[in-house]
Amino acid sequence: MRIQTYSVLIGNRKCNARCPYCVSKMTPAQGVDSKKSKINWRNFNIGCQFAQNNEVSTILLTGKGEPLLFPKEITAFLKHLKPYKFPFIELQTNGILIFQKRNLYKKYLKEWYQLGLTTIAISIVHYKDEKNKIIYQPEGSYMKLVDLIKIIHSAGLSVRFSCTMLKNFIDSPTEVKKLVNFAKENKVEQISTRSLEKPIKSENKEISQWVAKHQINETQLRNYLKNNAVEVMKLVHGATVYDLDGQNICLTNALTLDPSSEELRQLIFFPDGHLRYDWQYPGANLI
């Protein structure tokens, strides 16, 4: 067996964004609720060893909520990961707190860099701040994406755009090209794009209906990249990495399970100690 990514859940379901397509609300809590769980470090270390045994190169620090709301927990996980020497450690975030509380989070970023963090994956839906604000923080002040990138780079960390594609945002080859140009201008190292998806069985009907209305057909985008970019890597579960005019861009999807494959897309550590390999099915459980 080979595992692509070891995903580690930080904190609980608390979040400072208001995404109308919130995946956390559409998938089962599976022990992650509004309360902060005591971390089962024994099982976390078992997961680390299992991940190492199965050739994992990438750790993804993520959450059912916003990980940056729990900076001390991020530090603790990075310290526990250090002995295993995983080459790539990424943090998935909406990035808002790094911008809004930059003096505090600049210190955290420098510490996390020393502890092995390599990449900050910023959740976006567009290259324009006003578009991102509509989705992530419709009320109150948002952030300037250009400034956020500079703050992250100043700590020595790489930036990845984790872009969810939806109608009237990034939904065409023209918009993808503009996103790529924006990334190149701001020296963003990587872009991941994925179509908006909902689980087969959703926990929230209202959110699922919103998703259904805003989904796009990515065939046009896939053909555009196939004809205008160079394919540099093919990953499992249909993900492909391209070089488009010198910019790294990956077209991926939200698929977690492929029962016919001997390769797991991800091993997921839940704070209560469960190790799973899917977000929505409790039966996909190792511990």
C-alpha positions as a Markdown table, in Angstrom:
| # | Residue | x | y | z |
|---|---|---|---|---|
| 1 | Met | 0.0 | 0.0 | 0.0 |
| 2 | Arg | 1.1 | 3.6 | -0.7 |
| 3 | Ile | -0.5 | 6.7 | 0.9 |
| 4 | Gln | -0.3 | 10.0 | -0.8 |
| 5 | Thr | -0.9 | 12.4 | 2.2 |
| 6 | Tyr | -1.2 | 12.3 | 6.0 |
| 7 | Ser | -3.9 | 14.8 | 6.9 |
| 8 | Val | -3.9 | 16.1 | 10.5 |
| 9 | Leu | -7.0 | 17.8 | 11.9 |
| 10 | Ile | -6.3 | 20.9 | 14.0 |
| 11 | Gly | -8.7 | 22.3 | 16.6 |
| 12 | Asn | -12.5 | 21.9 | 16.2 |
| 13 | Arg | -15.2 | 23.2 | 13.9 |
| 14 | Lys | -14.7 | 26.8 | 14.9 |
| 15 | Cys | -14.1 | 29.0 | 11.8 |
| 16 | Asn | -13.8 | 32.7 | 11.0 |
| 17 | Ala | -15.0 | 32.4 | 7.4 |
| 18 | Arg | -18.6 | 32.0 | 6.2 |
| 19 | Cys | -18.2 | 29.8 | 3.1 |
| 20 | Pro | -21.6 | 29.0 | 1.6 |
| 21 | Tyr | -20.2 | 25.7 | 0.4 |
| 22 | Cys | -18.7 | 24.6 | 3.8 |
| 23 | Val | -17.5 | 21.0 | 3.4 |
| 24 | Ser | -17.3 | 20.7 | 7.2 |
| 25 | Lys | -21.1 | 21.2 | 7.5 |
| 26 | Met | -21.8 | 18.7 | 4.7 |
| 27 | Thr | -19.8 | 15.9 | 6.2 |
| 28 | Pro | -20.2 | 14.0 | 9.5 |
| 29 | Ala | -18.5 | 15.5 | 12.6 |
| 30 | Gln | -16.9 | 12.1 | 13.4 |
| 31 | Gly | -15.9 | 13.3 | 16.9 |
| 32 | Val | -14.9 | 16.9 | 15.8 |
| 33 | Asp | -17.5 | 19.3 | 17.2 |
| 34 | Ser | -17.5 | 22.8 | 18.8 |
| 35 | Lys | -15.5 | 21.6 | 21.8 |
| 36 | Lys | -11.7 | 21.1 | 21.7 |
| 37 | Ser | -10.7 | 17.5 | 22.0 |
| 38 | Lys | -7.8 | 16.2 | 24.0 |
| 39 | Ile | -5.2 | 15.0 | 21.4 |
| 40 | Asn | -4.4 | 11.3 | 21.4 |
| 41 | Trp | -0.7 | 11.6 | 20.8 |
| 42 | Arg | -0.2 | 7.8 | 21.1 |
| 43 | Asn | -2.4 | 7.2 | 18.0 |
| 44 | Phe | -0.9 | 10.2 | 16.2 |
| 45 | Asn | 2.5 | 8.7 | 16.5 |
| 46 | Ile | 1.1 | 5.4 | 15.3 |
| 47 | Gly | -0.3 | 7.3 | 12.3 |
| 48 | Cys | 3.1 | 8.9 | 11.6 |
| 49 | Gln | 4.9 | 5.5 | 11.7 |
| 50 | Phe | 2.2 | 4.0 | 9.4 |
| 51 | Ala | 2.5 | 7.0 | 7.0 |
| 52 | Gln | 6.3 | 6.6 | 6.9 |
| 53 | Asn | 6.0 | 2.9 | 6.3 |
| 54 | Asn | 3.8 | 3.6 | 3.3 |
| 55 | Glu | 6.0 | 6.2 | 1.7 |
| 56 | Val | 4.1 | 9.4 | 2.6 |
| 57 | Ser | 6.1 | 12.5 | 1.7 |
| 58 | Thr | 3.5 | 15.2 | 2.5 |
| 59 | Ile | 1.8 | 16.1 | 5.8 |
| 60 | Leu | -1.2 | 18.4 | 5.5 |
| 61 | Leu | -2.3 | 20.3 | 8.6 |
| 62 | Thr | -5.9 | 21.1 | 8.1 |
| 63 | Gly | -9.2 | 21.0 | 10.0 |
| 64 | Lys | -13.0 | 20.9 | 10.1 |
| 65 | Gly | -12.7 | 24.6 | 11.0 |
| 66 | Glu | -9.9 | 27.1 | 10.6 |
| 67 | Pro | -6.5 | 25.8 | 11.9 |
| 68 | Leu | -5.0 | 29.3 | 12.5 |
| 69 | Leu | -7.5 | 29.7 | 15.4 |
| 70 | Phe | -5.3 | 27.2 | 17.2 |
| 71 | Pro | -1.7 | 28.3 | 16.7 |
| 72 | Lys | -0.3 | 26.6 | 19.8 |
| 73 | Glu | -1.8 | 23.3 | 18.6 |
| 74 | Ile | -0.1 | 23.8 | 15.2 |
| 75 | Thr | 3.2 | 24.3 | 17.1 |
| 76 | Ala | 2.6 | 21.1 | 19.2 |
| 77 | Phe | 1.9 | 19.0 | 16.1 |
| 78 | Leu | 5.0 | 20.3 | 14.3 |
| 79 | Lys | 7.1 | 19.5 | 17.3 |
| 80 | His | 5.7 | 15.9 | 17.3 |
| 81 | Leu | 6.3 | 15.6 | 13.6 |
| 82 | Lys | 9.9 | 16.7 | 13.7 |
| 83 | Pro | 11.5 | 13.3 | 14.6 |
| 84 | Tyr | 9.8 | 11.7 | 11.5 |
| 85 | Lys | 11.5 | 14.1 | 9.1 |
| 86 | Phe | 8.7 | 14.3 | 6.6 |
| 87 | Pro | 10.0 | 16.4 | 3.7 |
| 88 | Phe | 6.9 | 18.4 | 3.0 |
| 89 | Ile | 4.6 | 19.9 | 5.7 |
| 90 | Glu | 1.7 | 22.1 | 4.5 |
| 91 | Leu | -0.9 | 24.2 | 6.3 |
| 92 | Gln | -4.3 | 24.7 | 4.8 |
| 93 | Thr | -5.9 | 28.0 | 5.8 |
| 94 | Asn | -8.1 | 30.8 | 4.6 |
| 95 | Gly | -5.2 | 33.1 | 5.7 |
| 96 | Ile | -7.3 | 35.8 | 7.2 |
| 97 | Leu | -5.7 | 35.8 | 10.6 |
| 98 | Ile | -2.2 | 36.0 | 9.2 |
| 99 | Phe | -3.2 | 39.2 | 7.5 |
| 100 | Gln | -5.4 | 40.7 | 10.2 |
| 101 | Lys | -3.0 | 39.9 | 13.1 |
| 102 | Arg | 0.2 | 40.0 | 11.2 |
| 103 | Asn | 2.5 | 40.9 | 14.1 |
| 104 | Leu | 1.4 | 37.9 | 16.1 |
| 105 | Tyr | 1.4 | 35.4 | 13.2 |
| 106 | Lys | 4.7 | 36.6 | 11.7 |
| 107 | Lys | 6.3 | 35.2 | 14.9 |
| 108 | Tyr | 4.3 | 31.9 | 14.6 |
| 109 | Leu | 5.3 | 31.6 | 10.9 |
| 110 | Lys | 9.0 | 32.0 | 11.7 |
| 111 | Glu | 8.7 | 29.4 | 14.5 |
| 112 | Trp | 6.8 | 27.0 | 12.2 |
| 113 | Tyr | 9.4 | 27.4 | 9.5 |
| 114 | Gln | 12.1 | 26.3 | 11.9 |
| 115 | Leu | 10.0 | 23.3 | 12.9 |
| 116 | Gly | 9.7 | 22.1 | 9.3 |
| 117 | Leu | 6.6 | 23.8 | 7.8 |
| 118 | Thr | 7.2 | 24.3 | 4.1 |
| 119 | Thr | 4.0 | 25.6 | 2.5 |
| 120 | Ile | 1.0 | 27.7 | 3.3 |
| 121 | Ala | -2.0 | 26.6 | 1.1 |
| 122 | Ile | -4.4 | 29.5 | 0.9 |
| 123 | Ser | -8.0 | 28.8 | 0.2 |
| 124 | Ile | -9.3 | 31.1 | -2.6 |
| 125 | Val | -12.0 | 31.3 | -5.2 |
| 126 | His | -10.5 | 34.2 | -7.2 |
| 127 | Tyr | -7.5 | 36.4 | -7.7 |
| 128 | Lys | -9.6 | 39.5 | -6.8 |
| 129 | Asp | -10.0 | 40.4 | -3.1 |
| 130 | Glu | -13.6 | 41.6 | -3.6 |
| 131 | Lys | -14.5 | 38.2 | -5.1 |
| 132 | Asn | -12.9 | 36.2 | -2.3 |
| 133 | Lys | -14.7 | 38.5 | 0.3 |
| 134 | Ile | -18.1 | 37.5 | -1.1 |
| 135 | Ile | -17.4 | 33.9 | -0.3 |
| 136 | Tyr | -15.2 | 34.0 | 2.8 |
| 137 | Gln | -16.2 | 37.1 | 4.7 |
| 138 | Pro | -19.3 | 38.8 | 3.4 |
| 139 | Glu | -19.5 | 41.0 | 6.5 |
| 140 | Gly | -16.6 | 43.0 | 8.0 |
| 141 | Ser | -13.1 | 43.5 | 6.5 |
| 142 | Tyr | -11.3 | 40.9 | 4.5 |
| 143 | Met | -7.7 | 40.9 | 3.5 |
| 144 | Lys | -5.4 | 41.9 | 0.6 |
| 145 | Leu | -4.2 | 38.7 | -1.1 |
| 146 | Val | -1.0 | 40.4 | -2.4 |
| 147 | Asp | 0.0 | 41.5 | 1.1 |
| 148 | Leu | -0.7 | 38.0 | 2.6 |
| 149 | Ile | 1.6 | 36.4 | 0.0 |
| 150 | Lys | 4.4 | 38.8 | 0.9 |
| 151 | Ile | 4.0 | 38.1 | 4.7 |
| 152 | Ile | 4.2 | 34.3 | 4.0 |
| 153 | His | 7.2 | 34.6 | 1.7 |
| 154 | Ser | 9.0 | 36.9 | 4.2 |
| 155 | Ala | 8.9 | 33.9 | 6.7 |
| 156 | Gly | 10.7 | 31.7 | 4.1 |
| 157 | Leu | 7.6 | 29.7 | 3.3 |
| 158 | Ser | 6.1 | 28.7 | -0.1 |
| 159 | Val | 2.6 | 29.7 | -1.1 |
| 160 | Arg | 0.0 | 27.5 | -2.8 |
| 161 | Phe | -3.3 | 28.8 | -4.0 |
| 162 | Ser | -6.0 | 26.1 | -3.3 |
| 163 | Cys | -8.7 | 27.4 | -5.6 |
| 164 | Thr | -12.2 | 26.1 | -5.6 |
| 165 | Met | -13.8 | 26.8 | -9.0 |
| 166 | Leu | -17.4 | 27.9 | -9.1 |
| 167 | Lys | -19.8 | 29.7 | -11.4 |
| 168 | Asn | -19.1 | 33.4 | -11.9 |
| 169 | Phe | -15.6 | 33.1 | -10.3 |
| 170 | Ile | -12.9 | 30.9 | -11.8 |
| 171 | Asp | -15.1 | 29.1 | -14.3 |
| 172 | Ser | -13.4 | 29.4 | -17.8 |
| 173 | Pro | -10.0 | 29.1 | -19.5 |
| 174 | Thr | -9.9 | 33.0 | -19.6 |
| 175 | Glu | -10.2 | 33.2 | -15.8 |
| 176 | Val | -7.7 | 30.3 | -15.3 |
| 177 | Lys | -5.2 | 32.2 | -17.4 |
| 178 | Lys | -5.8 | 35.4 | -15.4 |
| 179 | Leu | -5.3 | 33.4 | -12.1 |
| 180 | Val | -2.1 | 32.0 | -13.5 |
| 181 | Asn | -0.8 | 35.5 | -14.5 |
| 182 | Phe | -1.7 | 36.8 | -11.0 |
| 183 | Ala | 0.2 | 33.9 | -9.4 |
| 184 | Lys | 3.3 | 34.5 | -11.6 |
| 185 | Glu | 3.3 | 38.3 | -10.8 |
| 186 | Asn | 3.3 | 37.5 | -7.1 |
| 187 | Lys | 5.7 | 34.5 | -7.2 |
| 188 | Val | 3.2 | 32.0 | -6.0 |
| 189 | Glu | 4.9 | 28.6 | -6.2 |
| 190 | Gln | 1.9 | 26.4 | -6.8 |
| 191 | Ile | -1.8 | 26.5 | -7.8 |
| 192 | Ser | -4.3 | 23.7 | -7.1 |
| 193 | Thr | -7.7 | 24.0 | -8.7 |
| 194 | Arg | -10.7 | 21.8 | -8.0 |
| 195 | Ser | -14.3 | 21.9 | -9.0 |
| 196 | Leu | -16.9 | 22.6 | -6.4 |
| 197 | Glu | -18.3 | 19.2 | -5.1 |
| 198 | Lys | -20.6 | 17.9 | -2.5 |
| 199 | Pro | -20.6 | 14.5 | -0.8 |
| 200 | Ile | -22.9 | 11.7 | -1.9 |
| 201 | Lys | -24.8 | 12.0 | 1.3 |
| 202 | Ser | -24.8 | 15.5 | 2.7 |
| 203 | Glu | -25.4 | 16.5 | 6.3 |
| 204 | Asn | -26.8 | 19.9 | 5.2 |
| 205 | Lys | -29.4 | 20.2 | 2.4 |
| 206 | Glu | -29.2 | 24.0 | 2.1 |
| 207 | Ile | -25.5 | 24.0 | 1.5 |
| 208 | Ser | -25.8 | 21.1 | -0.9 |
| 209 | Gln | -28.4 | 23.0 | -2.9 |
| 210 | Trp | -26.1 | 26.0 | -3.1 |
| 211 | Val | -23.2 | 23.8 | -4.3 |
| 212 | Ala | -25.5 | 22.3 | -7.0 |
| 213 | Lys | -26.3 | 25.7 | -8.4 |
| 214 | His | -22.7 | 26.9 | -8.5 |
| 215 | Gln | -20.9 | 23.8 | -9.9 |
| 216 | Ile | -19.1 | 24.1 | -13.2 |
| 217 | Asn | -18.3 | 21.6 | -15.9 |
| 218 | Glu | -14.5 | 21.4 | -15.9 |
| 219 | Thr | -14.2 | 19.6 | -19.3 |
| 220 | Gln | -13.4 | 22.9 | -21.0 |
| 221 | Leu | -10.7 | 23.8 | -18.5 |
| 222 | Arg | -9.2 | 20.3 | -18.7 |
| 223 | Asn | -9.0 | 20.6 | -22.5 |
| 224 | Tyr | -7.5 | 24.1 | -22.2 |
| 225 | Leu | -4.7 | 22.9 | -20.0 |
| 226 | Lys | -4.2 | 19.7 | -22.1 |
| 227 | Asn | -3.8 | 21.9 | -25.3 |
| 228 | Asn | -1.9 | 24.9 | -23.9 |
| 229 | Ala | 0.2 | 23.6 | -21.0 |
| 230 | Val | 2.9 | 20.9 | -20.5 |
| 231 | Glu | 1.9 | 17.9 | -18.4 |
| 232 | Val | 4.7 | 17.4 | -15.8 |
| 233 | Met | 3.1 | 14.9 | -13.4 |
| 234 | Lys | 0.1 | 12.7 | -13.1 |
| 235 | Leu | -1.1 | 11.8 | -9.6 |
| 236 | Val | -3.6 | 9.2 | -8.4 |
| 237 | His | -7.3 | 9.9 | -8.4 |
| 238 | Gly | -7.2 | 11.8 | -11.7 |
| 239 | Ala | -5.1 | 14.8 | -10.5 |
| 240 | Thr | -2.6 | 16.2 | -13.1 |
| 241 | Val | 0.1 | 18.8 | -12.6 |
| 242 | Tyr | 0.8 | 21.2 | -15.6 |
| 243 | Asp | 3.3 | 23.9 | -16.4 |
| 244 | Leu | 1.4 | 26.8 | -17.9 |
| 245 | Asp | 3.7 | 29.5 | -19.2 |
| 246 | Gly | 6.1 | 28.7 | -16.4 |
| 247 | Gln | 3.5 | 28.5 | -13.6 |
| 248 | Asn | 2.8 | 25.2 | -11.7 |
| 249 | Ile | -0.9 | 24.4 | -11.8 |
| 250 | Cys | -2.7 | 21.2 | -10.7 |
| 251 | Leu | -6.2 | 20.3 | -11.8 |
| 252 | Thr | -7.4 | 17.9 | -9.1 |
| 253 | Asn | -10.7 | 16.8 | -7.5 |
| 254 | Ala | -12.4 | 16.2 | -4.2 |
| 255 | Leu | -12.5 | 12.4 | -4.6 |
| 256 | Thr | -11.1 | 10.6 | -1.5 |
| 257 | Leu | -12.0 | 7.0 | -2.1 |
| 258 | Asp | -11.1 | 4.7 | -4.9 |
| 259 | Pro | -11.8 | 1.1 | -3.7 |
| 260 | Ser | -10.1 | -0.4 | -6.7 |
| 261 | Ser | -6.7 | 1.2 | -6.0 |
| 262 | Glu | -4.0 | 0.0 | -3.7 |
| 263 | Glu | -3.0 | 3.6 | -3.1 |
| 264 | Leu | -4.9 | 5.7 | -0.5 |
| 265 | Arg | -5.2 | 9.3 | -1.3 |
| 266 | Gln | -4.9 | 10.2 | 2.4 |
| 267 | Leu | -4.6 | 9.0 | 5.9 |
| 268 | Ile | -6.6 | 11.3 | 8.2 |
| 269 | Phe | -5.8 | 11.8 | 11.9 |
| 270 | Phe | -8.7 | 12.9 | 14.1 |
| 271 | Pro | -7.8 | 14.5 | 17.5 |
| 272 | Asp | -9.7 | 11.8 | 19.4 |
| 273 | Gly | -7.2 | 9.3 | 18.0 |
| 274 | His | -9.1 | 7.8 | 15.1 |
| 275 | Leu | -7.2 | 7.1 | 11.9 |
| 276 | Arg | -9.4 | 7.2 | 8.8 |
| 277 | Tyr | -9.0 | 7.3 | 5.1 |
| 278 | Asp | -12.3 | 9.1 | 4.1 |
| 279 | Trp | -14.1 | 12.2 | 5.4 |
| 280 | Gln | -17.7 | 11.0 | 5.1 |
| 281 | Tyr | -17.8 | 7.3 | 5.8 |
| 282 | Pro | -17.3 | 6.3 | 9.5 |
| 283 | Gly | -16.6 | 2.7 | 8.2 |
| 284 | Ala | -13.4 | 3.9 | 6.5 |
| 285 | Asn | -11.6 | 3.6 | 9.9 |
| 286 | Leu | -8.2 | 2.0 | 10.8 |
| 287 | Ile | -8.2 | 2.7 | 14.5 |
